[in-house]
Amino acid sequence: MYAKGMTTSDIEDHIRDIYGLEVSDTIVSRITDKILPVAKEWQQRPLEIAYAVVFLDAIHFWCLHKRWDTPPMLCHIRFRYFL
């Protein structure tokens, strides 16, 4: 959030609104100071030649089987793996 231009006070308000946690802008600043060097290092790492990608896809719909009061079932799952 800090990298996207939010101030430490904005982040403090956001955390309070979303998660109900009380944190000071000082704590947010300390956390940001610790995380930024690690994030910069990760962004500048050399990339691998290939990365594995996993696609999960599912369709959830009613499968009526003999009775109208049966619960819905997961009727189709597709799994693909690319390297």
C-alpha positions as semicolon CSV with decimal commas, in nm:
position;residue;x (nm);y (nm);z (nm)
1;M;0,000;0,000;0,000
2;Y;0,289;0,231;0,079
3;A;0,445;0,161;-0,259
4;K;0,114;0,253;-0,424
5;G;0,126;0,600;-0,268
6;M;-0,073;0,558;0,053
7;T;0,063;0,742;0,355
8;T;0,124;0,562;0,683
9;S;-0,188;0,734;0,823
10;D;-0,392;0,608;0,525
11;I;-0,263;0,256;0,586
12;E;-0,346;0,284;0,957
13;D;-0,705;0,385;0,871
14;H;-0,735;0,109;0,612
15;I;-0,621;-0,162;0,854
16;R;-0,863;-0,033;1,117
17;D;-1,154;-0,028;0,868
18;I;-1,086;-0,366;0,708
19;Y;-0,948;-0,577;0,994
20;G;-1,059;-0,388;1,305
21;L;-0,699;-0,368;1,432
22;E;-0,556;-0,063;1,601
23;V;-0,203;0,007;1,477
24;S;-0,018;0,335;1,496
25;D;0,137;0,505;1,198
26;T;0,473;0,452;1,372
27;I;0,424;0,074;1,363
28;V;0,322;0,094;0,997
29;S;0,635;0,298;0,926
30;R;0,859;0,047;1,106
31;I;0,707;-0,247;0,920
32;T;0,741;-0,063;0,589
33;D;1,107;0,018;0,660
34;K;1,176;-0,353;0,721
35;I;0,980;-0,483;0,420
36;L;1,090;-0,239;0,148
37;P;1,453;-0,363;0,120
38;V;1,334;-0,724;0,095
39;A;1,076;-0,631;-0,170
40;K;1,335;-0,438;-0,373
41;E;1,573;-0,735;-0,357
42;W;1,297;-0,970;-0,474
43;Q;1,206;-0,737;-0,763
44;Q;1,568;-0,730;-0,882
45;R;1,630;-1,106;-0,861
46;P;1,734;-1,288;-1,179
47;L;1,445;-1,465;-1,348
48;E;1,433;-1,840;-1,408
49;I;1,427;-1,985;-1,759
50;A;1,086;-2,145;-1,707
51;Y;0,810;-2,129;-1,447
52;A;0,541;-2,385;-1,376
53;V;0,184;-2,261;-1,416
54;V;-0,118;-2,439;-1,273
55;F;-0,470;-2,368;-1,398
56;L;-0,764;-2,487;-1,188
57;D;-1,110;-2,458;-1,333
58;A;-1,439;-2,583;-1,194
59;I;-1,805;-2,548;-1,281
60;H;-2,059;-2,573;-1,001
61;F;-2,417;-2,646;-1,103
62;W;-2,718;-2,848;-0,992
63;C;-2,709;-3,217;-1,078
64;L;-3,058;-3,353;-1,033
65;H;-3,055;-3,723;-0,963
66;K;-3,394;-3,892;-0,922
67;R;-3,515;-3,640;-0,661
68;W;-3,551;-3,264;-0,648
69;D;-3,423;-3,231;-0,294
70;T;-3,071;-3,366;-0,348
71;P;-2,792;-3,118;-0,268
72;P;-2,584;-2,969;-0,550
73;M;-2,272;-3,157;-0,651
74;L;-1,949;-3,041;-0,805
75;C;-1,988;-3,194;-1,147
76;H;-1,673;-3,104;-1,337
77;I;-1,314;-3,024;-1,244
78;R;-1,037;-2,961;-1,491
79;F;-0,669;-2,950;-1,393
80;R;-0,386;-2,851;-1,626
81;Y;-0,016;-2,818;-1,553
82;F;0,228;-2,635;-1,779
83;L;0,602;-2,617;-1,745
